[in-house]
Amino acid sequence: MTSARADGRLPLTIVGGFLGAGKSTWLRHQLSAGAFADHAVVVNEAAETPIDNLLLARARRLETLAAGCACCEGRAALVALLRGLCDRAWKDGIAGVVLETSGLADPAGIAAAVAGDPVLARRIAIARVISLVDGLNGALQLAAESLARAQAEAADTLVLTKAGMAEQSALARLTATLRRLNPVAEVVATERGAPARLPDGAAAPYRLPELAAAAPIRPRRLRIGAEAGWAALSTWLSALLVARGDDVVRVKGVVATPAGRLLIQSVRQRVQPPEILPPDDAGVAGPPPEVGTLVLLGRGIDEDLLERSWRRFGG
Ligand SMILES: Nc1nc2c(ncn2[C@@H]2O[C@H](COP(=O)(O)OP(=O)(O)OP(=O)(O)O)[C@@H](O)[C@H]2O)c(=O)[nH]1
């Protein structure tokens, strides 16, 4: 694994990819397998309600950056945080930095933020850009989102996630599409962080249409109440995603249930199996999760309408 470079600059590995591609899942697996030893891990989320820090709680040096997306409105906060890590690197034995970007970040914007800062330009070197591509939703995302294409184009390594769930023929076409977008990147596949096989043989790439400028994807919050029933919530969320799944790209939140705190999430129309979180947040970096709040990332979501819909449903 990369460690401090001969020129003394700290190597920065950027782990990016579209909303819900599987960045935290992959990184969690890498960390528990011993990769990125002695690295500081920085996790950036577009919403101000961080959740990924819970998933990465095992990272020894975890920093949460919840000041907005690090390639745009959170850029100054990223620069300040990286400067601080550089100052502490020698004393704290930090050999490198891994940054898990928000799903709305263009890695090129982050590279520009590092290169454009006179201090960081001398102290940090971008070692690798790893972009995760959703094996189930990646083709749709590349067809519809210029950001998903930019993330693929910026990568040194493309990691196709959810390879165990995706149809092999679709995965082969997605691989061919990625190779056409970025012929020099290494392409690998994974299922929940473990290596998986890429389909053999040639396949036709998807034809990607020209894209008109689209409204930006924004985070919206919904207070669902600390005691919201899981059954009611999952039914309401499924109905919302059937009706508005093209606009509501990603949902994440923590709810309290008699069984403990549940992390619930969806990627596009698919509500993911909920995950029970540890009973307390000891050792978790960053603010604790806001139990009873959902964060929805999408286009044209009206917070008032959303709240009324949830209340009418029985929330
Ligand atoms: N089957 C399968 N599910 C996966 C895999 N990777 C991620 N998931 C699931 O996909 C959902 C999103 O995964 P995350 O790791 O949170 O994705 P992310 O890219 O960090 O999400 P954002 O930070 O919101 O952009 C979760 O429900 C994961 O359990 C994978 O390789 N295989």
The ligand as an ORCA input file, in Angstrom:
! r2SCAN-3c Opt
* xyz 0 1
  N     -25.018     -6.762     -2.886
  C     -24.229     -5.708     -2.725
  N     -24.696     -4.591     -2.101
  C     -23.852     -3.560     -1.932
  C     -22.507     -3.601     -2.401
  N     -21.924     -2.421     -2.107
  C     -22.861     -1.680     -1.470
  N     -24.016     -2.354     -1.364
  C     -25.275     -1.864     -0.749
  O     -25.610     -0.658     -1.450
  C     -26.087      0.327     -0.532
  C     -25.204      1.576     -0.627
  O     -23.909      1.228     -0.166
  P     -22.903      2.303      0.476
  O     -21.628      1.603      0.717
  O     -23.552      3.017      1.605
  O     -22.788      3.301     -0.743
  P     -22.042      4.723     -0.802
  O     -21.472      4.866     -2.169
  O     -21.085      4.868      0.332
  O     -23.279      5.709     -0.604
  P     -23.257      7.339     -0.513
  O     -22.184      7.701      0.475
  O     -24.628      7.697     -0.029
  O     -23.015      7.859     -1.886
  C     -26.074     -0.343      0.840
  O     -27.366     -0.849      1.105
  C     -25.073     -1.458      0.696
  O     -25.352     -2.535      1.562
  C     -22.039     -4.784     -3.068
  O     -20.893     -4.906     -3.557
  N     -22.956     -5.802     -3.200
*
